[in-house]
Amino acid sequence: MARNDLTITRSTKFKKDLESVRKEQKDLSRLRDVLTRLSHNENLENDYKVYPNSGWMSEYKTLYMQKDWILVYKISEASDELLLARMGHPSEVF
Protein backbone atom coordinates (compact mmCIF):
# COMPACT_ATOMS: atom_id res chain seq x y z
CA MET A 1 0.00 0.00 0.00
CA ALA A 2 1.51 3.35 -1.04
CA ARG A 3 1.79 6.10 1.50
CA ASN A 4 0.56 9.59 0.73
CA ASP A 5 2.98 12.46 0.36
CA LEU A 6 3.46 14.42 3.54
CA THR A 7 2.12 17.94 3.93
CA ILE A 8 4.97 20.35 4.70
CA THR A 9 4.46 22.75 7.61
CA ARG A 10 7.05 25.43 8.41
CA SER A 11 7.50 26.82 11.91
CA THR A 12 7.93 30.57 12.38
CA LYS A 13 11.58 30.00 13.34
CA PHE A 14 12.15 27.91 10.22
CA LYS A 15 10.79 30.74 8.05
CA LYS A 16 13.26 33.17 9.68
CA ASP A 17 16.06 30.63 9.30
CA LEU A 18 15.23 30.31 5.59
CA GLU A 19 15.63 34.06 5.12
CA SER A 20 19.05 33.89 6.82
CA VAL A 21 20.11 30.97 4.61
CA ARG A 22 19.07 32.90 1.51
CA LYS A 23 21.21 35.86 2.62
CA GLU A 24 24.16 33.48 3.09
CA GLN A 25 23.60 32.34 -0.50
CA LYS A 26 23.55 28.64 0.38
CA ASP A 27 22.81 26.17 -2.40
CA LEU A 28 19.02 25.89 -2.01
CA SER A 29 18.85 23.04 -4.53
CA ARG A 30 20.18 20.78 -1.77
CA LEU A 31 17.35 21.93 0.52
CA ARG A 32 14.77 21.40 -2.23
CA ASP A 33 16.08 17.87 -2.82
CA VAL A 34 15.91 17.01 0.90
CA LEU A 35 12.40 18.45 1.32
CA THR A 36 11.09 16.71 -1.79
CA ARG A 37 12.49 13.38 -0.70
CA LEU A 38 11.28 13.74 2.89
CA SER A 39 7.80 14.72 1.72
CA HIS A 40 7.74 11.53 -0.40
CA ASN A 41 8.72 9.43 2.63
CA GLU A 42 12.09 8.52 1.16
CA ASN A 43 14.91 7.33 3.39
CA LEU A 44 17.78 9.82 3.32
CA GLU A 45 20.14 8.05 5.72
CA ASN A 46 22.27 6.65 2.87
CA ASP A 47 22.92 10.14 1.46
CA TYR A 48 22.89 12.38 4.55
CA LYS A 49 23.75 12.12 8.21
CA VAL A 50 20.49 11.90 10.15
CA TYR A 51 20.41 11.79 13.95
CA PRO A 52 17.62 11.47 16.48
CA ASN A 53 17.43 14.20 19.11
CA SER A 54 17.00 13.75 22.84
CA GLY A 55 15.18 15.54 25.63
CA TRP A 56 12.33 17.83 24.72
CA MET A 57 13.23 17.46 21.01
CA SER A 58 13.18 13.65 21.03
CA GLU A 59 10.38 13.58 18.43
CA TYR A 60 12.60 15.50 15.99
CA LYS A 61 15.51 14.46 13.82
CA THR A 62 18.54 16.47 12.74
CA LEU A 63 19.74 16.10 9.16
CA TYR A 64 23.13 17.43 8.08
CA MET A 65 22.85 18.85 4.57
CA GLN A 66 26.45 20.05 4.89
CA LYS A 67 28.91 20.11 7.76
CA ASP A 68 27.72 23.58 8.76
CA TRP A 69 24.08 23.36 7.64
CA ILE A 70 21.40 21.33 9.41
CA LEU A 71 17.67 20.80 9.20
CA VAL A 72 15.60 19.90 12.27
CA TYR A 73 12.33 18.22 11.37
CA LYS A 74 9.60 15.90 12.62
CA ILE A 75 7.39 13.51 10.69
CA SER A 76 3.92 12.98 12.09
CA GLU A 77 2.58 9.71 10.74
CA ALA A 78 -0.84 10.38 12.30
CA SER A 79 -1.42 13.58 10.35
CA ASP A 80 0.83 12.86 7.33
CA GLU A 81 2.79 16.00 8.14
CA LEU A 82 6.43 17.01 7.79
CA LEU A 83 7.14 19.78 10.31
CA LEU A 84 10.20 21.89 9.55
CA ALA A 85 11.32 23.28 12.91
CA ARG A 86 14.75 24.89 12.38
CA MET A 87 17.55 25.22 9.85
CA GLY A 88 21.01 26.72 9.82
CA HIS A 89 24.41 26.40 11.46
CA PRO A 90 24.35 23.89 14.34
CA SER A 91 25.61 26.48 16.84
CA GLU A 92 22.75 28.84 15.90
CA VAL A 93 20.05 26.15 15.98
CA PHE A 94 20.97 24.47 19.27
QUIFENJO-V755348 format. One record per run of one state. SS is the DSSP state (h for helix, s for strand, l for the rest). FROM is the first residue (numbers start at 0). TO is the last residue. If there is no record, write none. Layout:
ss=SS from=FROM to=TO
ss=SS from=FROM to=TO
This chain:
ss=l from=0 to=5
ss=s from=6 to=9
ss=l from=10 to=10
ss=h from=11 to=22
ss=l from=23 to=26
ss=h from=27 to=38
ss=l from=39 to=47
ss=s from=48 to=51
ss=l from=52 to=53
ss=h from=54 to=56
ss=l from=57 to=59
ss=s from=60 to=65
ss=l from=66 to=67
ss=s from=68 to=75
ss=l from=76 to=79
ss=s from=80 to=87
ss=l from=88 to=88
ss=h from=89 to=92
ss=l from=93 to=93
